[in-house]
Amino acid sequence: MIRATATTGSASSCPAARRRPRMSSSSSSATARWRSLVTRKLLLVAVLVTGAAGCNTWYNEVPSPDNLMHAVPWFDHMILSKAVHPYQRTDIPRETPVGSVPITGGEADWRVGNVRQLQYGFDVAVANTVTRPVEMPALPAERGAELYGTYCAVCHGYQGDGNSAMKSYLAPPSLLTPLARSYTDGYLYSILRYGRGLMGQYGDKITRQDERWAVVEYVRSLQAAAPLPATANAGGAN
């Protein structure tokens, strides 16, 4: 039998195991906090890496809707149309159209002209004395009919009798009444150019003098072709 000694600490031949000294509660708490901080940092790094990989996949690997359109037949027809794209062909002459003006302006002022002509739009007496210039060649009757149909028929009707879509709203006067027939050519020209009453000016739209006179002549042709109404309508611009 082996006696217990200070070396063995027991009645055994094996030496006694050394015990690890217990850590204080404060040291254990600090270690736990450190481990928790490291874990959170690792999780944050993992999230950032995953997010970066996801963004790269979305922007660089996942096709955009525009590219998906090409996978469906006919969906890309408008994108890859067979139409001629702007400035694609160089064999087409690019000359400036007649009558075009720069985008910054510079077109001729339709009001510029004879000082006397600038007055008769607002002076009945002066307007009645104006006539068509003798040296101005007459335009074809078809041109006057075209301009009348574009600017005048919407109110006065295609026959000049005032029967139009605007009849119930503005009650535009007929151009076939005795009063309208009594207007001078210069007076009709002035109304067309400067406007009067509810009628707006068309001088800035029909800028050429010969075209305005073509409209006046077409109105005269409508009056000549229509019989004088039995009961004269006294309406109209004075």
C-alpha positions as CSV (number, residue, x, y, z in Angstrom):
1,M,0.0,0.0,0.0
2,I,1.3,3.4,-0.9
3,R,0.9,6.1,1.6
4,A,-0.4,9.5,0.8
5,T,2.4,12.0,0.6
6,A,2.6,15.7,0.0
7,T,3.6,14.9,-3.6
8,T,0.8,12.5,-4.5
9,G,-1.9,14.0,-2.3
10,S,-3.7,10.7,-2.1
11,A,-3.1,7.1,-1.6
12,S,-2.3,6.5,-5.2
13,S,0.8,6.2,-7.3
14,C,-0.5,8.9,-9.8
15,P,0.3,12.5,-9.2
16,A,-2.6,14.7,-8.4
17,A,-4.1,16.7,-11.3
18,R,-3.5,20.4,-11.2
19,R,-6.7,22.5,-11.2
20,R,-7.0,25.7,-13.4
21,P,-7.6,28.7,-11.3
22,R,-11.1,30.0,-11.7
23,M,-11.6,33.2,-13.7
24,S,-13.3,36.1,-12.1
25,S,-16.8,37.0,-13.3
26,S,-15.5,40.3,-14.8
27,S,-13.0,38.5,-17.0
28,S,-15.6,36.0,-18.2
29,S,-18.0,38.9,-19.2
30,A,-15.3,40.7,-21.2
31,T,-14.5,37.5,-23.1
32,A,-18.1,37.0,-23.9
33,R,-18.4,40.5,-25.2
34,W,-15.3,40.1,-27.3
35,R,-16.6,36.9,-28.9
36,S,-20.0,38.6,-29.6
37,L,-18.3,41.6,-31.2
38,V,-16.2,39.3,-33.4
39,T,-19.3,37.3,-34.4
40,R,-21.2,40.5,-35.4
41,K,-18.3,41.7,-37.5
42,L,-18.1,38.5,-39.3
43,L,-21.8,38.5,-40.0
44,L,-21.6,42.1,-41.3
45,V,-18.7,41.1,-43.6
46,A,-20.7,38.2,-44.8
47,V,-23.8,40.4,-45.5
48,L,-21.6,42.9,-47.4
49,V,-20.0,40.2,-49.5
50,T,-23.4,38.7,-50.3
51,G,-24.9,42.0,-51.2
52,A,-22.0,42.9,-53.5
53,A,-22.2,39.6,-55.2
54,G,-26.0,40.1,-55.6
55,C,-25.6,43.5,-57.2
56,N,-23.0,42.2,-59.6
57,T,-25.3,39.4,-60.6
58,W,-28.3,41.8,-61.1
59,Y,-26.5,44.4,-63.1
60,N,-24.0,42.3,-65.0
61,E,-25.5,38.9,-65.4
62,V,-29.3,39.3,-65.3
63,P,-30.5,40.6,-68.7
64,S,-32.4,43.9,-68.7
65,P,-36.0,44.0,-69.9
66,D,-34.8,45.7,-73.1
67,N,-32.6,42.7,-73.9
68,L,-35.4,40.3,-73.0
69,M,-37.5,42.0,-75.7
70,H,-35.2,40.5,-78.4
71,A,-35.9,37.0,-77.2
72,V,-39.6,37.3,-78.2
73,P,-40.4,37.4,-81.9
74,W,-41.7,40.7,-83.1
75,F,-41.3,42.4,-79.7
76,D,-38.1,44.1,-81.0
77,H,-39.8,45.2,-84.3
78,M,-40.0,48.9,-83.2
79,I,-36.4,48.9,-81.8
80,L,-34.9,47.3,-84.9
81,S,-37.3,48.6,-87.5
82,K,-36.5,48.7,-91.2
83,A,-37.3,52.4,-91.5
84,V,-34.6,54.8,-92.5
85,H,-33.1,56.4,-89.4
86,P,-32.3,60.1,-89.3
87,Y,-29.1,61.0,-91.2
88,Q,-28.5,57.3,-92.0
89,R,-28.3,57.9,-95.8
90,T,-25.9,60.3,-97.2
91,D,-27.0,60.1,-100.9
92,I,-30.1,62.3,-100.3
93,P,-29.5,66.0,-100.9
94,R,-30.2,68.1,-97.9
95,E,-31.2,71.4,-99.4
96,T,-33.0,74.0,-97.5
97,P,-36.7,74.0,-98.5
98,V,-38.1,77.1,-100.1
99,G,-39.7,79.4,-97.6
100,S,-38.1,77.8,-94.5
101,V,-36.6,80.0,-91.8
102,P,-33.9,79.4,-89.1
103,I,-35.1,77.9,-85.9
104,T,-33.9,81.1,-84.2
105,G,-36.3,83.2,-86.2
106,G,-35.6,85.7,-89.0
107,E,-38.7,85.3,-91.1
108,A,-40.1,88.4,-92.7
109,D,-42.6,90.3,-90.7
110,W,-46.0,90.0,-92.4
111,R,-46.9,93.5,-91.2
112,V,-44.0,95.2,-92.9
113,G,-44.9,96.9,-96.1
114,N,-46.4,100.1,-97.4
115,V,-47.3,102.4,-94.6
116,R,-50.7,102.9,-96.0
117,Q,-51.3,99.2,-96.0
118,L,-50.5,99.1,-92.3
119,Q,-53.3,101.5,-91.7
120,Y,-56.2,100.2,-93.6
121,G,-56.6,97.2,-91.3
122,F,-58.0,99.6,-88.8
123,D,-59.4,102.3,-90.9
124,V,-62.4,101.5,-93.0
125,A,-62.1,104.5,-95.2
126,V,-58.5,103.6,-96.1
127,A,-59.4,99.9,-96.6
128,N,-62.1,100.8,-99.1
129,T,-59.6,102.6,-101.4
130,V,-57.1,99.7,-101.6
131,T,-57.2,97.5,-104.7
132,R,-55.2,94.7,-106.0
133,P,-51.8,95.8,-107.5
134,V,-51.9,95.8,-111.2
135,E,-48.4,94.4,-111.6
136,M,-49.2,91.4,-109.3
137,P,-50.0,88.3,-111.3
138,A,-53.1,86.4,-110.4
139,L,-52.8,83.0,-108.9
140,P,-54.9,80.0,-110.2
141,A,-58.4,79.8,-108.8
142,E,-57.6,76.5,-107.3
143,R,-55.1,78.1,-105.0
144,G,-57.7,80.5,-103.7
145,A,-60.2,77.6,-103.2
146,E,-57.5,75.7,-101.3
147,L,-56.7,78.6,-98.9
148,Y,-60.4,79.3,-98.4
149,G,-61.0,75.7,-97.5
150,T,-58.1,75.7,-95.1
151,Y,-58.7,78.9,-93.2
152,C,-62.2,80.2,-93.9
153,A,-64.6,77.3,-94.5
154,V,-64.4,76.2,-90.8
155,C,-66.6,79.2,-89.9
156,H,-68.1,80.6,-93.1
157,G,-68.8,77.2,-94.7
158,Y,-67.5,75.8,-98.0
159,Q,-70.3,77.5,-99.9
160,G,-69.8,80.8,-98.0
161,D,-73.3,80.7,-96.6
162,G,-72.2,80.4,-92.9
163,N,-73.4,76.8,-92.6
164,S,-70.5,75.3,-90.7
165,A,-69.6,73.5,-87.6
166,M,-69.2,76.8,-85.8
167,K,-72.6,78.1,-86.7
168,S,-74.2,77.3,-83.4
169,Y,-71.3,78.7,-81.4
170,L,-70.1,81.9,-83.1
171,A,-72.9,82.5,-85.6
172,P,-70.4,83.5,-88.3
173,P,-72.0,85.7,-91.0
174,S,-72.8,84.5,-94.5
175,L,-70.6,85.9,-97.2
176,L,-73.5,85.8,-99.7
177,T,-75.7,88.5,-98.1
178,P,-76.2,91.9,-99.8
179,L,-74.1,93.5,-97.1
180,A,-71.1,91.1,-97.7
181,R,-71.5,91.6,-101.5
182,S,-71.3,95.4,-100.9
183,Y,-67.9,95.2,-99.3
184,T,-65.0,96.4,-101.4
185,D,-62.1,94.1,-102.3
186,G,-59.8,96.1,-100.1
187,Y,-62.2,95.8,-97.2
188,L,-62.3,92.0,-97.5
189,Y,-58.6,92.0,-97.9
190,S,-58.2,94.0,-94.7
191,I,-60.5,91.7,-92.7
192,L,-58.6,88.7,-93.9
193,R,-55.2,90.2,-93.1
194,Y,-55.9,92.0,-89.7
195,G,-59.2,90.4,-88.5
196,R,-62.2,92.2,-87.1
197,G,-64.8,91.5,-84.5
198,L,-64.7,87.8,-83.6
199,M,-62.6,86.9,-86.6
200,G,-58.9,86.7,-85.9
201,Q,-56.2,87.9,-88.1
202,Y,-54.8,85.6,-90.8
203,G,-52.1,87.9,-92.2
204,D,-49.6,86.0,-90.1
205,K,-50.8,82.7,-91.6
206,I,-51.4,83.7,-95.2
207,T,-48.3,85.9,-95.5
208,R,-48.2,86.4,-99.3
209,Q,-50.2,89.2,-100.7
210,D,-51.1,87.4,-103.9
211,E,-52.5,84.5,-101.8
212,R,-54.7,86.9,-99.8
213,W,-56.0,88.4,-103.0
214,A,-56.6,84.9,-104.3
215,V,-58.9,84.3,-101.3
216,V,-60.8,87.5,-101.9
217,E,-61.3,86.5,-105.6
218,Y,-62.6,83.1,-104.5
219,V,-65.1,84.8,-102.2
220,R,-66.3,86.9,-105.1
221,S,-66.7,83.7,-107.2
222,L,-68.9,82.2,-104.5
223,Q,-71.0,85.3,-104.4
224,A,-71.3,85.2,-108.2
225,A,-72.4,81.6,-108.3
226,A,-75.0,81.9,-105.5
227,P,-78.3,83.7,-106.1
228,L,-79.1,86.7,-104.0
229,P,-81.3,85.5,-101.1
230,A,-84.9,86.7,-101.1
231,T,-84.7,88.0,-97.6
232,A,-81.5,89.8,-97.1
233,N,-79.7,89.1,-93.9
234,A,-78.3,92.3,-92.4
235,G,-75.8,90.5,-90.2
236,G,-72.1,90.7,-90.7
237,A,-69.1,92.8,-89.8
238,N,-69.4,96.5,-90.3
